[in-house]
Amino acid sequence: MTTLSETVLSGGTPEEIERAPVPREYLAAHLSVADTDMFRGVRDKDVRKSLRVGYVPTPELAPDEVLVAVLASSINYNTVWSAMFEPIPTFRFLKQFARQGGWAARHDQPHHVLGSDAAGVVVRKGSGVRRWNVGDHVVVHPVQVDDQEPATHADGMMGQEQRAWGFETNFGALAEYTVVRASQLLPKPAHLTWEEAAVNPLCAGTAYRMLVSDRGARLKQGDVVLVWGAAGGLGGYAVQFARNGGAIPVGVVGSAEKAAAVRRLGCDIVIEREEIGLDGDPSDDPDRVIAIGKRLGGIIRERTGRDANIVFEHVGRATFGISLFVAARGGTVITCGSSTGYQHVYDNRYLWMRLKRVIGSHAANLQEQAECGELISSGRIAPTISRVFPLAETGEAARLVQTNGHLGKVAVLCQAPRAGLGVTDQRLRDELGPDRVAPWLAAAGTGR
C-alpha cells in the first residue's frame, strides 16, 4: 500500500493527503489492445478472459481535472460490452477522442481502464478546479462533457462531445485511482458506505432522466409504469422513482426470487416472464409477440384497471415489439439500451394508429444527476446493491452481470479494504434502518 493510500484510508487531513506522493502506477481492471480479436468465432465471450487486473501508469492531470482515490466502484453493462469487444472494441473510442489533441491525446493507450461508477476521495486537483478540494468525499457523474460546446449549456447530453466516462474515455473507475473532470463530481451521500454510494450514479441517473426529467417520459401521479428487468440495476431504480412519484410500477422479472426482491422495493405488481410465455427472443415471430403482448396487457389491466402509460425499456430486441404493443393509446415507450440486441422489430401500426411515442434516452445531465443524488442522500431512493467483490475479482463480478446471475448492482471494492466503511452520517443511517438503506443487502444478511 502506498503512502497516499494509507493517508486516505486513515482519514488524513487535506494537507496530509497533499503531502503524500502520487504513485507512478496504480492497480486497475483494464483491457489490452492486443486482445481485441480474442473472441472472434467464439460463442461464449467470457469476460473473465479479457479483463486484466494489473498496474498501469498514472496519467498527468489536465487543469480542469481531479485525481480521485477510488474506494469503490461497480459493474455496468457497458463494462461487459467493453470486455466482449462488442459492438466494436472501445479502443476505437479512445483513438477518436485522442484525435482532438492536447490533453485528449493521453486517452489513446494500449490499455483501457474501465468503469463508469465511483465513490472516493479527491487527492489532487488541477489548477482550474474551483468548487472542489482535496479531501472531499465524492461520487462521479458518469458523463464527460465539453463545457465550451454551446449545446452542453442547454443539456449536457445533447453536446456532440459528451462521452460515457470509463467506456468512451480511459482512466475509468475500476481501479485504485481515476481521473475525472471537475464537472463530473457530486457529493457522496453521507449515510452510505463507499460501496453503497458507488453503485448509484449511472443506473439511478439514467432511470431518473427516463422517468422524472422533463426530457423523459414525464411521469405523473397515477401513471401505470411497466418496468422490464425490474430486478436489475436500472429496473430497481425505475421501480422506486415510479413509486415515489405516485405512479403504479409493474415489474417484470425472471424468477420468484427476483419477484420477492422487487416487492421489497415497494412494487406490489410483479409479473414473472413465464406467466406471459416470454422465453428467449420472440421478435422474429410476429404472432408470438402479439400473443405475449395480449397476455401481458391483460394482466396489467386486471391488476391496475388500465394499460401502461409508460414502458421503461432497456432490454431491446427481445421485448421492444411487446412494449410497443402493450403501451396505452397515447402512451410512451422510453428506451435507454438494448441488452438483447440493437435491431428492433415491431409492428408499426401499434405506434402510429394508437398515437404512441418512442423516446430515446441516454444517461443524465449533471443537473439531473444532482437532483437524483439529493433523493439518494435523503434516503428516499435506496441503492440496489446486492453483491460486493474485491478489485482482484472484477472479472468474476463482470461475468455475473454478463450471465444475468445478479440482482440489482454488483459493487467492487477498490481501495476500501472491506465493506461497510465510509459512513459520515450515522444518525440518518440509523433512522432509516437497513431495509431502507440497502434493502437487497439487508435481505442477503449483509446489510450494515
C-alpha positions as CSV (number, residue, x, y, z in Angstrom):
1,M,0.0,0.0,0.0
2,T,1.3,3.4,-0.9
3,T,1.7,6.4,1.4
4,L,-1.1,8.2,-0.3
5,S,-3.5,5.2,0.1
6,E,-2.6,4.8,3.7
7,T,-3.3,8.5,4.3
8,V,-6.7,8.4,2.6
9,L,-7.7,5.2,4.4
10,S,-6.7,6.6,7.8
11,G,-8.8,9.7,7.3
12,G,-5.9,12.1,6.8
13,T,-6.4,15.8,6.6
14,P,-6.3,17.6,3.2
15,E,-2.8,18.8,4.0
16,E,-1.6,15.3,4.8
17,I,-3.1,14.0,1.6
18,E,-1.4,16.7,-0.5
19,R,1.9,15.9,1.1
20,A,1.7,12.2,0.2
21,P,3.2,11.5,-3.2
22,V,1.0,10.2,-6.1
23,P,2.2,6.8,-7.2
24,R,3.7,6.5,-10.7
25,E,1.4,3.5,-11.4
26,Y,-1.8,2.0,-9.9
27,L,-3.8,-1.2,-9.9
28,A,-6.7,-1.3,-12.4
29,A,-9.1,-3.6,-14.2
30,H,-8.3,-3.0,-17.8
31,L,-8.4,-4.4,-21.3
32,S,-5.3,-4.8,-23.6
33,V,-5.4,-3.7,-27.2
34,A,-3.6,-7.0,-28.1
35,D,-6.7,-9.0,-27.0
36,T,-9.3,-7.3,-29.3
37,D,-9.6,-10.3,-31.6
38,M,-9.6,-13.0,-28.8
39,F,-13.3,-13.7,-29.1
40,R,-13.5,-13.9,-32.9
41,G,-15.5,-17.0,-33.8
42,V,-16.2,-17.8,-30.1
43,R,-19.8,-18.2,-28.9
44,D,-19.2,-17.6,-25.1
45,K,-17.3,-14.4,-24.9
46,D,-16.3,-15.0,-21.2
47,V,-15.2,-11.6,-19.9
48,R,-13.1,-13.2,-17.2
49,K,-10.6,-14.0,-20.0
50,S,-10.3,-10.4,-21.3
51,L,-10.5,-8.4,-18.1
52,R,-7.0,-8.0,-16.6
53,V,-6.2,-6.6,-13.2
54,G,-2.7,-5.2,-13.1
55,Y,-0.7,-2.0,-12.9
56,V,-1.0,0.9,-15.4
57,P,0.8,4.3,-15.5
58,T,-0.7,7.2,-13.6
59,P,-1.7,9.9,-16.1
60,E,-1.0,13.6,-15.7
61,L,-3.9,15.9,-14.7
62,A,-5.4,18.5,-17.0
63,P,-6.2,21.8,-15.4
64,D,-9.9,21.0,-15.2
65,E,-9.5,17.5,-13.8
66,V,-9.1,15.8,-10.4
67,L,-7.5,12.6,-9.3
68,V,-9.8,10.5,-7.1
69,A,-8.8,7.7,-4.9
70,V,-11.5,5.2,-5.7
71,L,-12.8,3.4,-2.6
72,A,-15.4,1.5,-4.5
73,S,-16.9,1.1,-8.0
74,S,-19.5,-1.1,-9.7
75,I,-20.2,-3.2,-12.8
76,N,-22.4,-1.8,-15.5
77,Y,-23.4,-3.4,-18.7
78,N,-21.0,-1.1,-20.7
79,T,-18.1,-2.8,-18.9
80,V,-19.5,-6.2,-20.1
81,W,-19.8,-4.8,-23.7
82,S,-16.2,-3.4,-23.5
83,A,-14.8,-6.7,-22.2
84,M,-16.5,-8.6,-25.1
85,F,-15.2,-6.0,-27.6
86,E,-18.7,-5.5,-28.8
87,P,-20.3,-4.0,-30.8
88,I,-16.8,-2.6,-31.5
89,P,-13.6,-2.5,-29.5
90,T,-13.6,0.5,-27.2
91,F,-10.1,1.3,-28.2
92,R,-11.7,2.9,-31.3
93,F,-13.4,5.4,-29.0
94,L,-10.1,6.2,-27.3
95,K,-8.4,6.8,-30.7
96,Q,-11.3,9.0,-31.9
97,F,-11.1,11.1,-28.7
98,A,-7.3,11.4,-28.9
99,R,-7.6,13.0,-32.3
100,Q,-8.6,16.2,-30.6
101,G,-5.0,16.5,-29.5
102,G,-3.9,18.3,-26.3
103,W,-5.0,16.5,-23.1
104,A,-7.3,14.2,-25.0
105,A,-4.2,12.5,-26.6
106,R,-3.5,10.8,-23.2
107,H,-6.5,8.5,-23.7
108,D,-5.1,6.6,-26.6
109,Q,-3.2,3.9,-24.7
110,P,-2.6,0.2,-25.3
111,H,-4.7,-0.4,-22.3
112,H,-8.3,0.7,-21.4
113,V,-9.1,1.2,-17.7
114,L,-12.9,0.5,-17.5
115,G,-15.6,1.5,-15.0
116,S,-18.3,4.2,-15.0
117,D,-19.3,4.4,-11.3
118,A,-17.1,5.5,-8.4
119,A,-17.2,6.8,-4.9
120,G,-14.0,8.1,-3.4
121,V,-11.8,10.9,-2.1
122,V,-10.3,13.8,-4.1
123,V,-6.5,13.6,-3.7
124,R,-5.3,16.1,-6.3
125,K,-6.9,18.8,-8.4
126,G,-5.9,20.7,-11.5
127,S,-5.1,24.4,-11.5
128,G,-8.5,25.3,-13.0
129,V,-10.7,23.4,-10.4
130,R,-12.7,25.8,-8.2
131,R,-15.6,24.1,-6.4
132,W,-13.8,21.0,-5.1
133,N,-10.9,20.4,-2.8
134,V,-8.5,17.7,-1.8
135,G,-10.1,15.5,0.9
136,D,-13.7,15.9,-0.4
137,H,-15.8,12.7,-0.4
138,V,-17.4,12.4,-3.9
139,V,-19.3,10.3,-6.3
140,V,-18.7,10.6,-10.0
141,H,-21.3,11.6,-12.6
142,P,-20.6,9.1,-15.4
143,V,-20.8,11.5,-18.3
144,Q,-17.9,13.7,-19.6
145,V,-19.0,16.8,-21.5
146,D,-17.3,19.7,-23.2
147,D,-18.3,22.8,-21.4
148,Q,-17.1,25.0,-24.3
149,E,-19.7,23.5,-26.6
150,P,-22.9,25.6,-26.8
151,A,-25.3,22.7,-26.8
152,T,-23.9,21.5,-23.4
153,H,-25.3,24.5,-21.7
154,A,-28.8,23.6,-22.7
155,D,-28.5,19.9,-21.9
156,G,-25.2,18.2,-21.4
157,M,-26.4,15.1,-23.1
158,M,-27.0,17.0,-26.4
159,G,-23.4,18.0,-26.9
160,Q,-21.5,16.3,-29.7
161,E,-18.6,15.7,-27.4
162,Q,-20.4,14.1,-24.5
163,R,-18.9,10.7,-23.6
164,A,-19.6,7.8,-21.3
165,W,-16.6,8.0,-18.9
166,G,-14.8,4.7,-18.5
167,F,-16.4,3.4,-21.7
168,E,-15.6,6.1,-24.3
169,T,-12.8,7.5,-22.2
170,N,-9.8,6.0,-20.5
171,F,-8.8,6.1,-16.8
172,G,-12.1,4.7,-15.6
173,A,-13.3,3.7,-12.1
174,L,-12.5,0.0,-11.7
175,A,-9.1,0.9,-10.3
176,E,-7.3,2.4,-7.3
177,Y,-7.4,5.8,-8.9
178,T,-9.4,7.6,-11.6
179,V,-9.1,10.8,-13.5
180,V,-12.3,12.8,-14.0
181,R,-13.3,16.4,-14.9
182,A,-14.4,18.6,-12.0
183,S,-17.7,18.9,-13.8
184,Q,-18.4,15.2,-13.0
185,L,-18.2,15.5,-9.3
186,L,-21.1,15.4,-6.8
187,P,-21.1,14.9,-3.0
188,K,-21.2,11.4,-1.7
189,P,-24.4,10.5,0.2
190,A,-23.1,10.7,3.8
191,H,-25.2,7.9,5.2
192,L,-24.0,5.3,2.7
193,T,-20.9,3.2,2.7
194,W,-18.4,3.5,-0.1
195,E,-19.8,0.5,-2.0
196,E,-23.4,1.6,-1.5
197,A,-22.7,5.1,-2.8
198,A,-20.6,3.8,-5.8
199,V,-23.4,1.7,-7.3
200,N,-25.9,4.5,-7.9
201,P,-24.8,7.2,-10.4
202,L,-25.0,5.6,-13.8
203,C,-28.2,3.5,-13.3
204,A,-30.0,5.8,-10.9
205,G,-29.3,8.9,-13.0
206,T,-30.3,7.1,-16.2
207,A,-33.6,6.0,-14.7
208,Y,-34.2,9.5,-13.3
209,R,-33.9,11.1,-16.7
210,M,-36.1,8.5,-18.3
211,L,-39.0,8.8,-15.9
212,V,-38.8,12.0,-13.9
213,S,-37.0,14.6,-16.1
214,D,-38.9,16.8,-18.5
215,R,-36.7,15.4,-21.2
216,G,-38.0,11.9,-20.5
217,A,-41.4,10.3,-20.1
218,R,-42.6,13.0,-17.6
219,L,-44.1,10.6,-15.1
220,K,-47.1,11.8,-13.2
221,Q,-49.2,10.6,-10.3
222,G,-51.4,7.7,-11.2
223,D,-49.4,6.5,-14.2
224,V,-49.0,2.8,-14.7
225,V,-45.3,2.2,-15.4
226,L,-44.2,-1.2,-16.9
227,V,-40.6,-1.9,-15.9
228,W,-38.8,-4.6,-17.8
229,G,-36.0,-6.2,-15.8
230,A,-37.3,-4.7,-12.5
231,A,-34.7,-6.6,-10.5
232,G,-31.8,-5.3,-12.5
233,G,-29.6,-2.2,-11.9
234,L,-31.8,0.1,-13.9
235,G,-35.1,-1.5,-13.1
236,G,-34.7,-1.3,-9.4
237,Y,-34.3,2.4,-9.5
238,A,-37.2,2.8,-12.0
239,V,-39.5,1.0,-9.6
240,Q,-38.5,3.4,-6.8
241,F,-38.9,6.6,-8.9
242,A,-42.3,5.4,-10.1
243,R,-43.5,4.6,-6.6
244,N,-42.1,7.8,-5.1
245,G,-43.8,9.9,-7.9
246,G,-47.2,8.4,-7.1
247,A,-47.2,6.1,-10.1
248,I,-48.0,2.4,-10.2
249,P,-44.9,0.3,-11.0
250,V,-45.5,-3.0,-12.7
251,G,-42.3,-5.1,-12.7
252,V,-41.4,-7.9,-15.0
253,V,-38.7,-10.3,-13.7
254,G,-37.2,-13.7,-14.4
255,S,-37.8,-15.7,-11.2
256,A,-39.7,-15.9,-8.0
257,E,-36.6,-14.9,-6.1
258,K,-36.3,-11.7,-8.1
259,A,-40.0,-11.1,-7.7
260,A,-39.6,-11.1,-3.9
261,A,-36.7,-8.7,-4.2
262,V,-38.7,-6.3,-6.3
263,R,-41.6,-6.4,-3.8
264,R,-39.1,-5.3,-1.1
265,L,-38.7,-2.0,-3.1
266,G,-42.4,-1.4,-2.9
267,C,-43.5,-2.8,-6.2
268,D,-46.8,-4.5,-5.5
269,I,-47.5,-5.8,-9.0
270,V,-44.8,-8.2,-10.2
271,I,-45.0,-10.5,-13.2
272,E,-42.7,-13.3,-13.9
273,R,-41.7,-13.9,-17.5
274,E,-43.0,-17.4,-17.6
275,E,-46.5,-16.1,-16.7
276,I,-46.6,-14.4,-20.1
277,G,-44.7,-17.1,-22.0
278,L,-41.7,-15.0,-22.6
279,D,-38.7,-17.3,-23.1
280,G,-35.8,-16.1,-25.2
281,D,-36.2,-13.7,-28.1
282,P,-39.7,-13.8,-29.8
283,S,-39.1,-10.8,-32.1
284,D,-38.9,-12.8,-35.4
285,D,-42.3,-14.3,-34.8
286,P,-44.9,-11.5,-35.0
287,D,-47.8,-13.8,-33.9
288,R,-45.9,-14.8,-30.8
289,V,-45.0,-11.2,-30.0
290,I,-48.7,-10.2,-30.2
291,A,-49.8,-13.2,-28.1
292,I,-47.3,-12.4,-25.4
293,G,-48.4,-8.7,-25.5
294,K,-52.0,-9.7,-25.1
295,R,-51.2,-11.8,-22.1
296,L,-49.1,-9.1,-20.5
297,G,-51.6,-6.4,-21.3
298,G,-54.4,-8.5,-19.8
299,I,-52.6,-8.9,-16.6
300,I,-51.8,-5.2,-16.3
301,R,-55.4,-4.2,-17.0
302,E,-56.6,-6.8,-14.5
303,R,-54.3,-5.5,-11.8
304,T,-54.5,-1.8,-12.4
305,G,-57.7,-1.2,-14.4
306,R,-55.9,0.2,-17.5
307,D,-53.0,-0.1,-19.9
308,A,-49.4,1.0,-19.2
309,N,-49.0,4.8,-19.7
310,I,-45.2,4.4,-19.7
311,V,-43.0,1.4,-20.7
312,F,-39.5,1.5,-19.3
313,E,-37.4,-0.2,-22.0
314,H,-33.7,-1.3,-21.9
315,V,-33.9,-4.9,-22.9
316,G,-34.1,-4.2,-26.6
317,R,-34.8,-6.6,-29.4
318,A,-36.4,-9.4,-27.3
319,T,-39.1,-7.1,-25.7
320,F,-39.4,-3.9,-27.8
321,G,-42.2,-5.2,-30.1
322,I,-44.1,-6.3,-27.0
323,S,-43.5,-2.9,-25.4
324,L,-44.9,-1.0,-28.4
325,F,-48.0,-3.3,-28.3
326,V,-48.9,-3.0,-24.6
327,A,-48.3,0.7,-24.2
328,A,-51.6,2.6,-23.8
329,R,-53.1,4.7,-26.6
330,G,-51.1,7.9,-26.5
331,G,-48.6,6.2,-24.2
332,T,-44.8,6.3,-24.1
333,V,-42.1,3.8,-24.6
334,I,-38.8,5.2,-23.3
335,T,-35.6,3.3,-24.1
336,C,-32.0,3.7,-23.0
337,G,-30.4,0.5,-24.3
338,S,-30.7,-2.9,-25.9
339,S,-29.0,-5.6,-23.9
340,T,-30.6,-8.3,-26.1
341,G,-29.8,-6.7,-29.4
342,Y,-30.0,-3.3,-31.2
343,Q,-32.0,-4.2,-34.3
344,H,-35.6,-3.9,-33.0
345,V,-38.6,-5.4,-34.8
346,Y,-42.1,-4.2,-34.2
347,D,-45.5,-3.7,-35.8
348,N,-45.6,0.0,-36.7
349,R,-49.4,0.0,-36.8
350,Y,-49.5,0.0,-33.0
351,L,-47.3,3.0,-32.9
352,W,-48.9,5.3,-35.5
353,M,-52.5,4.3,-35.3
354,R,-52.6,4.5,-31.5
355,L,-50.6,7.7,-31.3
356,K,-47.8,6.3,-29.1
357,R,-44.4,7.9,-28.6
358,V,-40.9,6.4,-28.5
359,I,-38.3,8.4,-26.7
360,G,-34.6,7.7,-26.8
361,S,-32.7,8.5,-23.5
362,H,-29.1,8.3,-22.6
363,A,-27.6,8.7,-19.1
364,A,-28.3,12.1,-17.5
365,N,-27.1,15.6,-17.5
366,L,-25.3,17.0,-14.4
367,Q,-28.4,18.8,-13.0
368,E,-30.5,15.6,-13.3
369,Q,-27.7,13.6,-11.7
370,A,-27.5,16.1,-8.8
371,E,-31.3,16.0,-8.3
372,C,-31.1,12.2,-8.3
373,G,-28.2,12.4,-5.8
374,E,-30.3,14.6,-3.5
375,L,-33.0,11.9,-3.4
376,I,-30.4,9.3,-2.6
377,S,-28.8,11.4,0.1
378,S,-32.1,12.0,1.8
379,G,-32.8,8.2,1.9
380,R,-35.8,8.4,-0.4
381,I,-34.1,6.3,-3.0
382,A,-32.1,3.2,-1.9
383,P,-29.1,1.7,-3.6
384,T,-29.9,-1.6,-5.5
385,I,-26.6,-3.2,-4.4
386,S,-26.7,-6.9,-3.8
387,R,-23.1,-8.2,-4.0
388,V,-19.6,-7.0,-3.3
389,F,-16.4,-8.2,-4.9
390,P,-12.8,-7.1,-4.4
391,L,-10.9,-5.4,-7.3
392,A,-8.9,-8.5,-7.9
393,E,-12.1,-10.4,-8.8
394,T,-13.5,-7.8,-11.2
395,G,-13.7,-10.5,-13.9
396,E,-15.9,-12.6,-11.7
397,A,-18.1,-9.7,-10.9
398,A,-18.5,-8.8,-14.6
399,R,-19.2,-12.4,-15.5
400,L,-22.1,-12.4,-13.0
401,V,-23.6,-9.5,-14.8
402,Q,-22.8,-10.9,-18.3
403,T,-24.8,-14.1,-17.4
404,N,-27.6,-12.2,-15.7
405,G,-26.9,-14.0,-12.5
406,H,-27.1,-10.9,-10.4
407,L,-29.7,-8.8,-8.6
408,G,-29.5,-5.1,-9.0
409,K,-26.0,-3.7,-8.9
410,V,-22.7,-5.5,-8.2
411,A,-20.1,-3.4,-6.3
412,V,-16.4,-3.7,-6.5
413,L,-14.1,-2.6,-3.6
414,C,-11.1,-0.8,-5.0
415,Q,-9.1,0.9,-2.2
416,A,-11.6,0.2,0.6
417,P,-10.1,-2.8,2.5
418,R,-13.5,-4.1,3.4
419,A,-17.2,-3.4,3.0
420,G,-19.1,-1.1,5.5
421,L,-16.7,1.9,5.5
422,G,-17.2,5.5,4.6
423,V,-20.4,6.4,6.6
424,T,-20.2,10.0,8.0
425,D,-23.9,10.4,8.9
426,Q,-24.7,7.5,11.2
427,R,-27.8,9.3,12.6
428,L,-29.6,9.2,9.3
429,R,-28.5,5.7,8.6
430,D,-29.9,4.5,12.0
431,E,-33.1,6.4,11.4
432,L,-33.7,4.7,8.1
433,G,-32.6,1.2,9.1
434,P,-31.1,-1.5,6.9
435,D,-34.3,-2.3,5.0
436,R,-34.4,1.3,3.7
437,V,-30.7,2.0,3.3
438,A,-29.8,-1.1,1.2
439,P,-32.8,-3.5,1.1
440,W,-31.2,-6.1,-1.1
441,L,-28.1,-6.3,1.0
442,A,-30.2,-6.5,4.1
443,A,-32.2,-9.4,2.6
444,A,-29.0,-11.2,2.0
445,G,-27.9,-10.7,5.6
446,T,-25.0,-8.4,4.6
447,G,-26.6,-5.0,5.2
448,R,-24.9,-2.7,7.6
